[in-house]
Amino acid sequence: MIIRECPILCNIGLNPNRINLQGDYFGKVMDAPISDVLSVQNIAVNDEEISGFIALATINRPNKLNALNSEVMDALKNFCAWAEANSQIRCIVITGAKPLPPEEGKRAKPNAFVAGADISEFVDMDSKDAKIKFTDNAVEAIWNLTKPSIAMIDGFALGGGCEVACSCDIRIASTRSKFGTPEINLGLIPGYGATQRLSKLIGYGKSLELILTGEMISAEQAEKIGLVNQVCANEELYEITMNMANIIASKSVFVTAAAKRTIRASLNHSLDEGVAIEADEFANLFDSDDKIEGVNSFMARTKPTWHDS
């Protein structure tokens, strides 16, 4: 199947009439879109039976604590379109760049995943501008990925940074990480989905507490209330995150997408409706190549070779 019209793909300089939905561009893996504020590294899945990669996207504004400005948001949207279209990408990890060494006589900047939005862009923004900026944004592009995503959080995840983390499927944080939604101190509320996604993760009461106080919480507190999946030592963060990414990437992409889609149904449907959706998804997988491969491999006590179909 060929994409005939896709504005996002056009925006990253790819001819939509020459790109297969499975991600082949003239029969080769497409290069990630280039940006000064977002670096992308394709890391081969650590499984000799799997041909594919984990896409590690690093938000690269360390001198601004990786704050989200328009350039970063555009780069993230383009990255999501690229990762979604590329069949070689099996899992996505998003993180923030480490702080640069300080200039002589100056204090080192703290570690940050994303310390929030770039507030300088808010100065002359009115309601019309804000609605355009905060609608169909990069955070929603991350949320709408069909492929599994992990936020690798080392340092501040505040405001928009907390919202980027919440838009990922899994969150792993270092012990020095801090979380919060301080928008109320600017006379605002969260604008990238925290009022909705936080309550799904940590409940109504805790969401109100974080949003109404604007206070920060530690990584340990975030894990306790369900905001993050796992907390680890700073020096172990990369290894633990990539180990989980490799485990996920070793599964069938076709089936992980079905699992993600079915679990997401619980956010928008009643229990009875969600169970019915699960039954349909479960039944449909019985006609897939990967169900046949998985069951036959289990019976033969061999390792499955996924077809991703």
C-alpha positions as CSV (number, residue, x, y, z in Angstrom):
1,M,0.0,0.0,0.0
2,I,1.4,3.4,-1.0
3,I,0.8,6.7,0.8
4,R,-0.8,9.2,-1.6
5,E,-1.2,12.2,0.6
6,C,0.6,12.7,3.9
7,P,1.5,16.4,4.8
8,I,3.7,15.3,7.7
9,L,5.9,13.1,5.5
10,C,6.0,15.9,2.9
11,N,7.2,18.3,5.6
12,I,10.3,16.1,6.4
13,G,11.3,16.1,2.7
14,L,10.1,12.7,1.7
15,N,8.1,12.1,-1.5
16,P,4.8,10.4,-0.2
17,N,4.3,8.7,-3.6
18,R,7.6,6.9,-3.2
19,I,7.3,5.7,0.4
20,N,5.8,2.3,1.4
21,L,3.7,2.3,4.6
22,Q,6.1,-0.3,5.8
23,G,8.9,2.2,5.7
24,D,10.9,1.3,2.6
25,Y,12.3,4.2,0.6
26,F,13.7,3.0,-2.7
27,G,14.1,-0.4,-0.9
28,K,16.3,1.0,1.9
29,V,15.8,2.1,5.5
30,M,14.8,5.8,5.5
31,D,17.2,8.2,7.2
32,A,15.9,10.0,10.2
33,P,15.0,13.7,9.6
34,I,17.9,16.0,10.5
35,S,17.5,18.6,13.2
36,D,19.9,20.6,15.4
37,V,17.5,20.2,18.3
38,L,16.7,16.5,18.0
39,S,19.3,13.8,17.4
40,V,18.2,10.3,16.4
41,Q,20.3,7.2,16.8
42,N,19.2,3.8,15.4
43,I,20.4,1.1,17.7
44,A,20.2,-2.5,16.4
45,V,18.0,-4.8,18.4
46,N,20.1,-7.0,20.6
47,D,18.7,-10.2,19.1
48,E,20.3,-12.0,16.2
49,E,16.9,-13.3,15.1
50,I,15.5,-9.8,14.8
51,S,16.2,-7.4,11.9
52,G,15.3,-4.0,13.2
53,F,16.2,-1.0,15.4
54,I,15.3,0.9,18.5
55,A,15.1,4.6,17.6
56,L,16.7,6.7,20.4
57,A,15.6,10.4,20.0
58,T,17.4,12.9,22.2
59,I,16.0,16.4,22.6
60,N,19.1,18.5,22.2
61,R,18.9,22.0,23.9
62,P,21.0,21.3,27.0
63,N,21.8,25.0,27.5
64,K,18.0,25.6,27.9
65,L,17.4,22.4,29.9
66,N,15.9,20.9,26.8
67,A,12.9,23.2,26.9
68,L,10.3,22.7,24.2
69,N,10.3,25.5,21.7
70,S,8.6,25.5,18.2
71,E,11.7,24.0,16.6
72,V,11.8,21.1,19.0
73,M,8.1,20.4,18.6
74,D,8.3,20.4,14.8
75,A,11.3,18.1,15.0
76,L,9.5,15.7,17.3
77,K,6.5,15.6,15.0
78,N,8.7,14.9,12.0
79,F,10.5,12.2,14.0
80,C,7.2,10.5,14.9
81,A,6.1,10.4,11.3
82,W,9.4,9.0,10.2
83,A,9.4,6.3,13.0
84,E,5.8,5.3,12.2
85,A,6.5,4.9,8.5
86,N,9.8,3.0,9.0
87,S,9.3,-0.8,9.3
88,Q,12.8,-1.2,10.7
89,I,11.9,0.8,13.8
90,R,10.4,-1.6,16.5
91,C,10.5,0.6,19.6
92,I,11.1,4.2,20.4
93,V,13.0,5.8,23.3
94,I,12.8,9.5,24.0
95,T,15.3,11.3,26.3
96,G,16.9,14.7,26.9
97,A,20.5,15.7,26.2
98,K,22.9,15.8,29.2
99,P,24.1,19.2,30.4
100,L,27.2,20.7,28.7
101,P,30.4,21.2,30.8
102,P,30.1,24.6,32.5
103,E,32.2,27.6,31.4
104,E,35.1,28.4,33.7
105,G,33.8,30.0,36.9
106,K,30.2,29.1,36.2
107,R,28.0,26.6,37.9
108,A,27.0,23.4,36.0
109,K,23.4,23.2,34.8
110,P,21.3,20.4,36.3
111,N,20.2,17.3,34.3
112,A,16.9,17.7,32.5
113,F,14.7,15.4,30.5
114,V,12.7,18.4,29.5
115,A,12.3,21.3,31.9
116,G,9.1,22.5,30.3
117,A,8.0,24.7,27.5
118,D,10.2,27.6,26.3
119,I,8.3,30.4,28.1
120,S,9.9,33.1,26.0
121,E,7.5,32.0,23.2
122,F,4.5,32.8,25.5
123,V,5.3,36.5,25.9
124,D,3.3,37.9,22.9
125,M,1.1,34.8,22.4
126,D,-2.7,35.4,22.4
127,S,-5.5,32.8,22.6
128,K,-5.7,32.4,18.8
129,D,-1.9,31.7,18.6
130,A,-2.1,29.4,21.6
131,K,-4.8,27.3,20.1
132,I,-2.9,26.8,16.9
133,K,0.3,26.0,18.8
134,F,-1.2,23.5,21.2
135,T,-3.5,21.7,18.8
136,D,-2.2,18.8,16.8
137,N,1.2,19.1,18.5
138,A,4.2,16.8,18.9
139,V,3.0,15.4,22.3
140,E,-0.1,14.1,20.5
141,A,2.1,12.7,17.7
142,I,4.0,10.7,20.4
143,W,0.8,9.5,22.0
144,N,-0.6,8.4,18.6
145,L,2.4,6.2,17.7
146,T,1.4,2.6,17.1
147,K,4.8,1.5,18.1
148,P,5.8,1.2,21.8
149,S,7.5,4.2,23.3
150,I,9.6,4.7,26.4
151,A,10.6,7.9,28.1
152,M,14.1,7.7,29.5
153,I,14.0,10.5,32.2
154,D,17.2,11.8,33.8
155,G,16.5,15.1,35.6
156,F,13.7,17.6,35.5
157,A,10.5,16.6,33.8
158,L,8.4,19.7,34.4
159,G,5.4,21.1,32.6
160,G,5.6,20.1,28.9
161,G,8.4,17.7,29.9
162,C,6.1,15.8,32.2
163,E,3.5,15.8,29.4
164,V,6.0,14.4,26.9
165,A,6.8,11.7,29.4
166,C,3.1,11.0,30.0
167,S,2.5,10.6,26.2
168,C,5.0,7.7,26.1
169,D,3.8,4.2,27.0
170,I,6.4,3.6,29.7
171,R,8.5,5.9,31.9
172,I,11.8,5.0,33.5
173,A,13.5,7.6,35.6
174,S,16.8,8.2,37.4
175,T,16.8,8.9,41.1
176,R,17.7,12.5,40.5
177,S,14.6,13.1,38.4
178,K,11.9,15.6,39.4
179,F,8.3,15.8,38.1
180,G,5.7,18.5,38.2
181,T,3.2,20.7,36.4
182,P,4.1,24.3,37.5
183,E,2.0,26.0,34.8
184,I,-0.3,27.4,37.5
185,N,2.5,29.6,38.6
186,L,2.4,31.3,35.2
187,G,-1.3,31.9,35.4
188,L,-2.0,28.9,33.1
189,I,-2.9,25.2,33.2
190,P,-1.2,22.4,31.4
191,G,-1.7,22.6,27.6
192,Y,-0.2,19.4,26.3
193,G,-2.6,16.9,27.8
194,A,-1.6,16.6,31.5
195,T,-5.1,17.4,32.7
196,Q,-6.3,14.3,30.9
197,R,-3.4,11.8,30.9
198,L,-2.2,12.5,34.5
199,S,-5.6,11.5,35.9
200,K,-5.5,8.3,33.9
201,L,-2.1,7.5,35.4
202,I,-2.3,8.7,39.0
203,G,-6.0,9.4,39.6
204,Y,-8.2,12.4,40.0
205,G,-7.0,13.5,43.5
206,K,-3.2,13.3,42.9
207,S,-3.6,15.1,39.5
208,L,-5.4,18.0,41.1
209,E,-2.8,18.1,43.8
210,L,0.1,18.4,41.3
211,I,-1.7,20.8,39.0
212,L,-3.2,23.1,41.7
213,T,0.0,23.3,43.8
214,G,2.6,23.4,41.0
215,E,4.9,21.6,43.3
216,M,7.6,19.1,42.2
217,I,7.8,15.5,43.4
218,S,10.8,13.2,43.5
219,A,11.3,10.2,41.3
220,E,10.5,7.9,44.2
221,Q,7.2,9.7,44.9
222,A,6.4,9.5,41.1
223,E,6.9,5.8,41.2
224,K,4.8,5.4,44.3
225,I,1.8,7.1,42.7
226,G,2.2,5.4,39.4
227,L,3.6,8.2,37.3
228,V,6.7,6.3,36.4
229,N,7.1,2.6,35.9
230,Q,10.6,2.2,37.4
231,V,13.3,4.3,39.2
232,C,16.9,3.3,39.0
233,A,20.4,4.7,39.8
234,N,21.5,7.5,37.5
235,E,24.3,5.5,36.1
236,E,22.0,2.5,35.4
237,L,19.3,4.4,33.5
238,Y,20.5,3.8,30.0
239,E,21.2,0.1,30.5
240,I,17.9,-0.6,32.2
241,T,15.9,1.4,29.6
242,M,17.6,-0.1,26.6
243,N,17.2,-3.6,28.1
244,M,13.4,-3.0,28.3
245,A,13.4,-1.6,24.8
246,N,15.2,-4.6,23.5
247,I,12.7,-7.0,25.2
248,I,9.8,-5.1,23.6
249,A,11.5,-4.8,20.2
250,S,12.0,-8.6,20.2
251,K,8.3,-9.2,20.0
252,S,6.1,-9.0,16.9
253,V,5.4,-5.4,15.9
254,F,2.1,-6.5,14.6
255,V,1.1,-7.9,18.0
256,T,2.6,-5.1,20.1
257,A,0.5,-2.6,18.1
258,A,-2.6,-4.7,18.7
259,A,-1.8,-4.9,22.5
260,K,-1.3,-1.1,22.7
261,R,-4.5,-0.4,20.7
262,T,-6.5,-2.7,22.9
263,I,-5.2,-1.3,26.2
264,R,-5.8,2.2,24.9
265,A,-9.5,1.3,24.4
266,S,-9.9,1.1,28.1
267,L,-9.3,4.9,28.3
268,N,-12.3,5.7,26.1
269,H,-14.8,2.9,26.6
270,S,-16.7,1.2,29.4
271,L,-15.5,-2.1,30.8
272,D,-18.1,-4.1,28.7
273,E,-17.1,-2.2,25.5
274,G,-13.4,-2.7,26.2
275,V,-13.8,-6.4,26.8
276,A,-15.7,-6.7,23.5
277,I,-12.9,-4.8,21.7
278,E,-10.3,-7.1,23.3
279,A,-12.3,-10.2,22.1
280,D,-12.3,-8.9,18.6
281,E,-8.6,-8.1,18.6
282,F,-7.7,-11.4,20.2
283,A,-9.8,-13.3,17.6
284,N,-8.4,-11.4,14.7
285,L,-4.8,-12.4,15.7
286,F,-5.7,-16.0,15.1
287,D,-5.6,-15.3,11.4
288,S,-2.1,-13.7,11.6
289,D,1.2,-15.2,10.5
290,D,2.7,-14.4,13.9
291,K,0.0,-16.3,15.8
292,I,0.9,-19.4,13.7
293,E,4.6,-18.8,14.2
294,G,4.3,-18.2,17.9
295,V,2.1,-21.2,18.7
296,N,4.1,-23.6,16.5
297,S,7.3,-22.4,18.0
298,F,5.9,-22.9,21.5
299,M,4.8,-26.4,20.6
300,A,8.2,-27.2,19.1
301,R,10.1,-25.5,21.9
302,T,11.9,-23.2,19.4
303,K,12.3,-19.5,19.3
304,P,9.8,-17.8,17.0
305,T,10.8,-15.8,14.0
306,W,8.2,-13.0,13.7
307,H,6.7,-12.0,10.3
308,D,5.2,-8.8,11.8
309,S,1.9,-9.7,10.1
